[in-house]
Structures are given as C-alpha cells and as structure tokens.
C-alpha cells in the first residue's frame, strides 16, 4: 500500500500598511502641499505687486503727460517782472499760466506736493486782455498722484535764452520717486514751454 505524504497547509497573511509607511507618505503629501502653497502664494504676491506697479505707472504717465501739455502751452500772462508762463514757488509747488479751455485766455494752474500727494487747482482770469488779473482763490484741489517719496519734484526752472528778453520760453525738470511698498520707482522728465511771446 502506497503511503501518501500529508499535504502542507499554506496560510497567507494580508498585511496592511505599517505606521512607518503611513508617516512617510504623510510626510511626502505635506511637503507637496507646502510647496504648492508657497508657489501659489509667491505667484499671488508677484501678481499683486506687478498690478500695483502698473496702476501707479499709468497714474504717473497720465499726470506727467498732462503737465507736459500744460507747460508746452504756457505763456506769460501777468506784467510781473521776471514772471513768465511757469512760476516756480518751491521744489514742491509751481504755477502754470496756460489756456485750458481754448478761449485764448490763460488759466492759472497751481500744482503742489502735500504729504506725498500731488494736488492741482485752478484760478481763472477776471479780465479778457493782457495783463491778466486772477482770482485770489483757487478751485477745489484735485489729487492727481499719491505715494510720492521725494520732495524735489519741480527743479531746474530757467529761461531757455536768458540773454534774450523777448524769448519767454522756459525749461523745467519734473521728477517723481514713487514708493510702492518695498519698491521705489523714479521718473524724470525735462519739459520746455514753446511760446516765445506773452499771452496777448
């Protein structure tokens, strides 16, 4: 009679994840989440910073373009000696005599820097012929720019031809240093009035 070998009973065990494996996986997930958060946060900060810079640059360009146009059209409007189309009061304040509403009568535009803000107001002539007399009170001030860090905004005002008394042209340096959070941006322009004569 043939003997049969007893069959071996094979028992398999289904193991779950160990605590160490779970900790390693959680560590990787945490690192990926942290890197994703930092990347998104950096992208948001960069986008916000770029947007703010674009807004302020656009504001500065509009203001400087407006100043350039007014200065180019500036003309001598009063009979005050050595007072021409542009009157420099200080490095933070100027007056410009220029025709804004195209009626051949120049208005007196007043620009001044006040606590980092560039403000504009207007006074109108009381008569219709040269020399013009102006109201002593100006219109309500309009804020054109803010976050201006420098105080030397209007500098180097002088006549183009000092030896020629009939030549009324002037030149002026305009400079803005804008403080945008941690960054600063400097904008400098040299502008010249075109009119050689008084505003008759």
C-alpha positions, 0 to 999 in steps of 0.5 A, a space after each residue: 500500500 502506497 503511503 501518501 505524504 500529508 499535504 502542507 497547509 499554506 496560510 497567507 497573511 494580508 498585511 496592511 500598511 505599517 505606521 512607518 509607511 503611513 508617516 512617510 507618505 504623510 510626510 511626502 503629501 505635506 511637503 507637496 502641499 507646502 510647496 504648492 502653497 508657497 508657489 501659489 502664494 509667491 505667484 499671488 504676491 508677484 501678481 499683486 505687486 506687478 498690478 500695483 506697479 502698473 496702476 501707479 505707472 499709468 497714474 504717473 504717465 497720465 499726470 506727467 503727460 498732462 503737465 507736459 501739455 500744460 507747460 508746452 502751452 504756457 505763456 506769460 500772462 501777468 506784467 510781473 517782472 521776471 514772471 513768465 508762463 511757469 512760476 516756480 514757488 518751491 521744489 514742491 509747488 509751481 504755477 502754470 499760466 496756460 489756456 485750458 479751455 481754448 478761449 485764448 485766455 490763460 488759466 492759472 494752474 497751481 500744482 503742489 506736493 502735500 504729504 506725498 500727494 500731488 494736488 492741482 487747482 485752478 484760478 481763472 482770469 477776471 479780465 479778457 486782455 493782457 495783463 491778466 488779473 486772477 482770482 485770489 482763490 483757487 478751485 477745489 484741489 484735485 489729487 492727481 498722484 499719491 505715494 510720492 517719496 521725494 520732495 524735489 519734484 519741480 527743479 531746474 526752472 530757467 529761461 531757455 535764452 536768458 540773454 534774450 528778453 523777448 524769448 519767454 520760453 522756459 525749461 523745467 525738470 519734473 521728477 517723481 520717486 514713487 514708493 510702492 511698498 518695498 519698491 521705489 520707482 523714479 521718473 524724470 522728465 525735462 519739459 520746455 514751454 514753446 511760446 516765445 511771446 506773452 499771452 496777448 
